[in-house]
Amino acid sequence: MKLASWNVNGLRSCVNKGFYEYFNDIAADVFCVQETKLQQGQIALELGAEYQQYWNYAIKKGYSGTAVFSRVSPLSVRYGLNDETEPEGRIITLEFDSFYLVTVYTPNAKRDLSRLPYRLEWEDAFRNYVLQLDAKKPVIICGDLNVAHQEIDLKNAKGNRGNSGFTEEEREKMTRLLDSGFTDSFRYLYPERTDAYSWWSNMPKVRERNIGWRIDYFLVSSRLRPFLADASIDAQVFGSDHCPIIVELTDF
């Protein structure tokens, strides 16, 4: 099974910058997107009849939002944490026969860290949610988790220490999530690979020089490790300030 995830940073914009071409070329079984930044009825994606579409919109216009496009019919679909009202449209959960798939757009702590306390509370609630799912069947989490976990996961670790996305608090929350029974698929398969990033600032020549961060992930329940076939980062794909990521699993 091939799964794809991409923070498109505005789906309407990304559609005009190669989204369809990449979507058709990659031919994923399930394709997740974050930061759709649109409301219901603002776009009609032509993905083919084989793909079912699931959307979680933020109440605030032009903000956040997630979607999942799947050619495998799920047993059930949930929006938010435990189907609770979620004004920012950050989570969609699809239940399949042998696993849950959770796509997520984790809140940003903001440059001045004003949203860090909320972010940390949200992290605890999210961890509790996926652990509840994991008690029933394995879980695959994908999306923009808004944190570079280790120093290897960003270009300038020393200069960014304490900044949003690389605070000790955010990194510790990721450590706790992994320690609770999840595996970072890319780092598990490629523990020493450097210069592997999924997001770059829009400042001039930053992406050209690959001054990036790896903040987009596929995390899997650790008991799925034997089924991990590959994990990749399609850094050559433009259309957003993030690039797509892929994980492939053998049947389980």
C-alpha positions in Angstrom: 0.0 0.0 0.0 1.3 3.4 -0.9 0.3 6.4 1.2 1.1 10.1 0.4 0.9 13.2 2.5 1.4 16.9 1.5 0.9 20.2 3.2 -0.2 22.1 0.2 -0.4 25.5 1.9 -3.5 26.4 0.0 -5.0 23.8 -2.2 -6.5 26.2 -4.8 -3.0 27.6 -5.3 -1.3 24.3 -5.4 -3.8 23.0 -8.1 -2.3 25.7 -10.3 1.2 24.6 -9.5 1.3 21.0 -10.5 -0.9 19.2 -7.8 -2.9 17.2 -10.4 0.3 16.1 -12.2 1.9 14.9 -9.0 -1.3 13.3 -7.7 -1.8 11.3 -10.9 1.9 10.4 -11.2 2.2 9.1 -7.7 -1.0 7.0 -7.8 -1.2 6.6 -4.1 -3.9 4.4 -2.5 -4.5 7.1 0.0 -3.5 10.8 -0.4 -3.7 13.1 2.5 -3.4 16.9 2.4 -3.1 19.6 5.1 -3.6 23.3 5.1 -6.2 23.2 2.4 -7.2 26.8 3.3 -10.7 26.6 1.8 -14.4 26.2 2.6 -16.9 23.7 1.4 -17.8 24.4 -2.3 -14.8 26.5 -3.0 -13.1 23.7 -5.1 -14.2 20.7 -7.1 -11.3 18.3 -7.4 -11.4 16.0 -10.5 -9.5 13.0 -9.0 -11.3 10.2 -10.8 -14.3 8.1 -9.7 -12.1 5.7 -7.8 -11.1 8.2 -5.2 -13.5 9.0 -2.3 -13.0 12.5 -0.8 -13.2 13.4 2.9 -12.8 17.0 4.0 -12.5 18.8 7.4 -12.8 22.5 7.0 -11.8 25.2 9.4 -14.5 27.7 10.4 -12.1 30.6 9.8 -11.9 31.3 6.1 -8.5 30.7 4.3 -7.1 28.8 7.3 -5.9 25.3 8.2 -8.1 22.4 7.0 -7.4 18.8 6.0 -8.6 16.3 3.4 -8.1 12.7 2.5 -8.5 11.1 -1.0 -8.8 7.3 -0.8 -9.5 4.7 -3.4 -9.8 2.2 -0.5 -13.2 2.4 1.1 -12.9 3.0 4.8 -15.0 1.3 7.4 -15.6 4.6 9.2 -14.5 8.3 9.1 -14.1 10.6 12.1 -13.4 14.3 12.1 -11.5 15.9 15.0 -10.7 14.2 18.3 -13.3 11.6 19.1 -15.7 13.3 16.7 -15.7 16.4 18.8 -16.3 19.7 17.2 -13.1 21.0 15.8 -13.1 24.6 14.6 -9.7 24.4 12.9 -10.3 21.3 10.8 -7.0 19.7 11.8 -7.7 15.9 12.0 -9.4 13.3 9.9 -9.3 9.6 10.9 -10.1 6.8 8.4 -10.6 3.3 9.8 -9.6 0.4 7.5 -9.8 -3.3 8.0 -6.3 -3.6 9.6 -5.4 -0.1 10.7 -6.4 3.5 11.3 -5.1 6.3 9.2 -4.9 9.7 11.0 -4.0 12.8 9.0 -3.2 15.8 11.1 -2.1 19.4 10.9 -0.5 20.2 14.3 -1.0 23.8 15.6 2.0 26.1 15.1 3.3 27.6 18.3 3.8 30.9 16.4 7.0 32.9 16.0 6.6 34.6 19.3 5.6 31.3 21.0 2.3 32.8 22.1 0.5 29.6 21.1 3.0 27.2 22.7 0.9 26.5 25.8 -2.1 25.6 23.6 0.1 23.6 21.4 1.4 21.5 24.3 -2.1 20.9 25.6 -3.2 19.9 22.1 -0.3 17.5 21.9 -1.4 15.6 25.0 -5.0 15.3 23.8 -3.8 14.1 20.4 -1.5 11.5 22.0 -4.3 10.2 24.1 -6.5 10.0 21.1 -4.1 7.9 19.0 -3.3 5.7 21.9 -7.0 4.9 22.2 -7.1 4.0 18.6 -3.8 2.0 18.9 -5.4 -0.2 21.6 -7.9 -1.4 18.9 -5.7 -1.8 15.8 -2.4 -0.3 14.5 -2.3 3.4 13.6 -0.6 5.4 10.8 -0.3 9.1 11.5 0.7 11.4 8.7 0.9 15.1 8.2 2.6 18.4 9.2 3.5 17.9 12.8 5.2 21.3 13.0 8.3 20.1 14.8 11.8 19.1 13.8 12.4 16.3 16.3 16.2 15.9 16.2 19.1 18.1 15.2 19.5 16.0 12.0 16.0 17.1 11.0 16.9 20.8 10.2 19.7 22.5 8.6 20.6 25.0 11.3 19.9 23.3 14.6 22.1 25.6 16.7 20.7 28.8 15.3 17.1 27.6 15.7 17.2 26.2 19.1 14.3 27.6 21.1 12.4 28.8 18.0 8.9 27.7 17.1 9.1 24.1 15.8 12.4 23.4 17.6 11.7 24.3 21.2 12.6 21.7 23.8 8.9 21.5 24.8 7.7 20.6 21.3 10.5 18.1 20.7 9.8 16.4 24.1 6.2 16.0 23.1 7.3 14.2 19.9 9.6 12.0 22.0 6.7 11.1 24.3 4.5 10.2 21.3 7.2 8.0 19.8 8.0 6.4 23.2 4.3 5.6 23.7 4.6 3.1 20.8 5.1 4.9 17.5 7.9 4.9 15.0 9.1 7.7 12.7 9.1 5.7 9.5 11.6 7.8 7.6 14.1 8.0 10.4 13.7 4.3 11.2 14.6 3.3 7.6 17.2 6.1 7.1 18.6 6.9 10.6 21.7 8.8 9.4 20.4 10.5 6.2 21.1 14.2 6.3 19.8 17.1 4.3 16.4 15.4 4.1 13.8 18.1 4.6 10.1 18.7 3.8 9.7 22.4 4.4 11.6 25.5 3.5 11.1 29.2 4.2 9.9 31.4 1.4 13.0 33.6 1.8 15.1 34.0 -1.4 17.3 31.0 -2.3 16.5 29.1 0.9 15.0 26.1 -0.9 17.6 26.4 -3.7 20.3 25.9 -1.0 18.2 23.3 0.8 18.1 25.2 4.1 15.1 23.2 5.4 13.3 21.4 8.1 11.8 17.9 8.2 8.5 18.6 9.9 6.2 16.3 7.9 6.0 12.7 9.0 4.6 9.3 8.7 4.5 7.8 12.1 3.4 4.2 12.5 2.5 2.0 15.4 5.8 0.3 16.2 4.4 -3.2 15.5 4.1 -2.2 11.9 7.9 -1.8 11.5 8.2 -5.2 9.8 5.8 -4.0 7.1 7.7 -0.8 6.2 8.9 -1.1 2.6 10.1 2.4 2.0 9.7 6.0 3.1 10.6 8.9 0.9 10.5 12.7 0.6 9.8 14.2 -2.8 11.8 17.3 -2.4 11.9 17.9 -6.1 8.2 18.6 -6.1 7.2 22.2 -5.9 3.7 23.8 -5.5 4.0 24.6 -1.8 6.5 25.5 0.8 6.3 21.9 1.8 7.0 18.9 -0.4 5.1 15.6 -0.4 6.2 12.6 1.6 5.5 8.9 0.9 5.4 5.7 2.8 5.0 2.2 1.4 3.9 -0.8 3.4 3.6 -4.4 2.5 0.3 -6.2 3.2 -0.4 -6.7 6.9 
